[in-house]
Amino acid sequence: MSVLASVSDGVGHLTLDRPDALNALTLDMVRELAASLDDWRSDAEVALVVLDGAGDRGFCAGGDIRNLYGLVSTGQGDEAVHFFEEEYRLDAAIHEFPKPVVALMDGVTMGGGVGLAGHASIRIVTERSRVAMPETRIGFTPDVGGSWLLGRAPGRIGEYLALTSATMTGADAIYAGFADYFLESDRLPHLRRALAERADPGSPSEIVLLFDDTPGPSELEANRSWIDEAFSGDTVADILDRLRALGTEAALAALAEIEKNSPTALVVSLASVRAARELPDLRAALEQELRLVTWFFEQPDLAEGIRAQVIDKDRTPRWNPATLAEVAPTTADSALHHDVPTALWP
């Protein structure tokens, strides 16, 4: 079992238990989490749920992309779709759960980890939190409801995070809308105990507020002005031109990060975040993301990106197409309207 599930003192406790793999999600873990939540939905013995990760390095580094690489690189994209379907349903179940879900985003929280914690009702970060949606680095696009969160970040912060794959501190995550509260990591055991005791004040949010600290300044907030100026460009190419024109150290650093990433993924991710901004709810965003995911399974950049970043670790992906200029004008529209094999919501 890679998920530890227990009930004590009215608290359902779910712990991702693959610390050697930074608690990366497997299909079995998704199913174990979903089954526990389903059992606890109507269980009078469970008043709230605490979701965390084993070890002190991270909550969850994302999905098991080594397994994804094996499926995509051998033409088994249809098999990979099943994982994403179940994962997205789990993310929606957490978001819609009728009881408070307290997610402890201590340490690395990326990709699929954001899908679990980012949609919880009470989202906590610490000084060790490193939060990101780094999918464009592997020729992919922010998913697990990440486009929904990015689309609702202040100003053009969502576009910046999606295109650069930048990592947020706890303070940044709160500013961007990915988290709600900041606690020093050494206070997490005390918080868990207080949630179990539920003394006055009794609601989970009120209890968390007793431990809430000031996270310090957010670099994202400090950089908001130039980020908004650059990332309001109509296209990825426009954004790059604006970053060059700004010419500051921060703008040029963002430019350099973007230029490392898949041109196809950049174009599609920009369109995805902006489309998600207009969608009515998380479920609609997950439906859009499933179309994008199935489209990416048919493209060469996903397998190549995972190879370069995770398998061979040579950090020199050979993107196809290799430049923004070579990306077809219809690419984003094709991805956004791609047919999916099954309905996400039966």
DRENLO-932874 format. One line per field, with one value per residue (C-alpha): residue number from 1; x, y, z. Coordinates in steps of 0.2 Angstrom, whole numbers. Each point is the difference from the previous one (the first is absolute). Example, Ala and Ser with C-alpha at 12.3 -4.5 7.8 and 13.67 -1.06 7.14 Angstrom:
<sites>
pos 1_2
x 62_6
y -22_17
z 39_-3
</sites>
This chain:
<sites>
pos 1_2_3_4_5_6_7_8_9_10_11_12_13_14_15_16_17_18_19_20_21_22_23_24_25_26_27_28_29_30_31_32_33_34_35_36_37_38_39_40_41_42_43_44_45_46_47_48_49_50_51_52_53_54_55_56_57_58_59_60_61_62_63_64_65_66_67_68_69_70_71_72_73_74_75_76_77_78_79_80_81_82_83_84_85_86_87_88_89_90_91_92_93_94_95_96_97_98_99_100_101_102_103_104_105_106_107_108_109_110_111_112_113_114_115_116_117_118_119_120_121_122_123_124_125_126_127_128_129_130_131_132_133_134_135_136_137_138_139_140_141_142_143_144_145_146_147_148_149_150_151_152_153_154_155_156_157_158_159_160_161_162_163_164_165_166_167_168_169_170_171_172_173_174_175_176_177_178_179_180_181_182_183_184_185_186_187_188_189_190_191_192_193_194_195_196_197_198_199_200_201_202_203_204_205_206_207_208_209_210_211_212_213_214_215_216_217_218_219_220_221_222_223_224_225_226_227_228_229_230_231_232_233_234_235_236_237_238_239_240_241_242_243_244_245_246_247_248_249_250_251_252_253_254_255_256_257_258_259_260_261_262_263_264_265_266_267_268_269_270_271_272_273_274_275_276_277_278_279_280_281_282_283_284_285_286_287_288_289_290_291_292_293_294_295_296_297_298_299_300_301_302_303_304_305_306_307_308_309_310_311_312_313_314_315_316_317_318_319_320_321_322_323_324_325_326_327_328_329_330_331_332_333_334_335_336_337_338_339_340_341_342_343_344_345_346
x 0_7_-14_-2_-18_-6_-15_3_-9_-11_14_3_19_7_18_9_13_14_13_14_-9_-6_-17_-3_-17_-4_-16_-2_3_-14_-12_5_-3_-17_-6_4_-9_-15_-1_2_-12_-15_9_-6_17_9_-2_15_14_19_10_19_16_12_18_7_4_-17_-18_-1_11_-13_-5_11_7_12_-15_-8_15_0_-18_1_17_-7_-17_-11_-7_-17_5_8_-17_-7_12_-5_-18_0_12_-11_-15_10_5_-19_-5_12_-6_-18_2_-14_12_15_16_16_15_17_11_16_16_-1_-18_-1_-11_-11_4_-8_-15_-3_4_-4_-18_-2_-11_15_17_15_18_16_18_5_-14_5_-16_0_-8_15_-8_7_17_-5_-9_-17_-13_-6_-14_-9_-10_17_-7_-15_12_11_-14_-6_17_2_3_11_9_-9_8_17_-1_-6_13_15_-4_6_0_-10_5_-14_-2_-2_-12_-12_2_-4_-15_7_0_-9_11_18_7_18_3_4_-17_-9_-1_-8_-13_-4_-2_-11_-11_-3_-4_-11_-1_-7_0_-6_0_15_3_-1_12_12_0_6_16_1_16_5_10_11_0_-5_12_-15_-9_16_2_-19_2_13_-8_-17_8_9_-12_-15_7_-12_12_15_11_-8_4_18_2_-6_12_14_-6_-1_18_1_9_-16_-9_15_1_-18_3_14_-11_-14_12_6_-18_-10_-6_-16_-3_2_-13_-12_2_-2_-16_-6_3_-9_-15_-1_-2_-17_-6_-14_8_13_-9_0_19_3_-10_10_16_-4_-2_17_8_-7_6_18_1_0_14_19_5_-8_11_15_-2_-1_14_11_-5_-3_6_17_1_10_-11_2_-18_-1_-17_-10_-4_16_-6_-15_0_-3_-15_-15_-13_-13_9_-8_-18_3_6_-15_-13_8_-12_2_-4_-12_-10_9_-16_-10
y 0_17_10_-1_2_1_8_6_13_5_3_-10_0_-3_-1_-3_-13_0_11_-7_6_17_-9_1_-7_-17_-6_-11_15_10_-14_-2_18_0_-15_7_16_-9_-10_15_11_-6_-7_9_-5_12_18_6_-7_4_-3_-1_-8_-12_6_18_3_3_-3_-6_3_-4_-16_-14_6_-14_-11_13_0_-19_1_15_-5_-17_7_-5_17_-7_-9_16_9_-12_7_18_-3_-8_13_14_-7_-1_18_5_-11_9_17_-6_-10_4_1_11_-7_7_-2_2_5_-2_-1_-4_2_-1_-6_-13_5_17_-9_-8_14_15_-4_-4_11_5_0_3_3_2_7_-16_1_0_1_-1_-5_-4_-10_11_-6_-18_5_-1_12_5_-12_-8_17_10_10_5_6_9_8_7_6_19_10_-10_-11_-15_2_3_-15_-11_5_2_-16_11_-7_10_2_-2_19_0_-15_10_16_-10_-9_-17_0_8_0_-1_-10_-3_-19_-4_5_-12_-14_13_4_-18_-3_16_-6_-16_8_14_11_17_8_-16_1_-5_17_8_-13_3_19_-3_-7_12_10_14_-8_14_9_-8_3_-3_15_11_-4_1_17_-7_-17_8_11_-14_-15_10_-2_-9_-14_-9_9_17_-4_-5_17_9_-8_4_18_1_-6_-1_-14_-8_2_-8_-14_-4_1_-13_-12_1_-3_-16_-7_-9_13_-10_-2_19_4_-12_4_19_-4_-12_12_14_-11_-7_18_0_-17_-1_-13_-12_-15_10_4_-19_-4_12_-7_-18_6_8_-15_-13_12_1_-19_1_12_-3_12_-8_-16_10_12_-14_-8_15_6_-17_-15_5_16_8_16_2_-4_0_8_-3_13_8_19_10_6_-19_-3_0_14_-12_-10_7_-1_-18_-5_9_-8_-17_-15_-11_-18_0_13_5_1_-16
z 0_-5_9_19_5_17_11_17_11_-15_-12_-15_-4_-17_-2_-17_4_-13_8_-10_-16_8_1_-18_-5_-7_-6_15_11_-9_2_19_3_-10_10_17_-5_-6_16_11_-10_10_15_16_9_-12_2_-10_-11_2_-16_1_-6_8_3_2_-18_-8_-1_-17_-15_-13_-10_-3_-17_-2_-2_-11_-11_-2_-6_-11_-8_-5_-7_15_2_2_15_7_-2_13_13_-4_0_18_6_-6_8_16_-1_-3_15_12_-6_2_16_12_15_3_-9_8_-12_7_-15_10_-12_-18_-7_-19_-14_7_17_-4_-7_17_12_-11_0_19_10_12_-8_11_-6_10_-1_-9_-13_-18_-11_-19_-16_-10_-14_-15_5_-6_-15_9_7_17_5_16_1_-1_-15_11_14_-12_-9_17_6_1_-16_-12_14_-7_-17_8_10_-14_-13_11_11_14_18_14_18_13_-1_-19_1_12_-11_-16_7_2_19_15_15_5_15_5_-3_18_5_-12_14_12_-14_-3_19_1_-14_9_16_-8_15_-1_-13_-8_-19_-9_-8_17_7_-14_3_17_-8_-15_-2_-12_-14_-4_-17_-16_-15_-12_8_-1_-18_-5_-9_-13_-1_-4_-13_-9_2_-7_-17_-13_-4_7_-13_6_18_-5_-9_15_12_-12_-1_19_1_19_9_5_-17_-9_13_-4_-19_2_10_-13_-15_8_-1_-13_-13_-3_19_2_-13_6_19_-3_-9_13_15_-9_-5_18_6_-9_5_14_12_3_-8_-17_2_3_-15_-11_7_-4_-18_1_8_-13_-14_8_0_-19_0_0_13_16_-2_-5_15_13_-8_1_18_9_-10_-7_9_-13_1_-19_-8_-18_-3_-15_-7_7_-1_3_-18_-5_11_-11_3_3_13_16_-7_-6_18_9_-11_-1_2_16_0_15_10_16_10_-3
</sites>
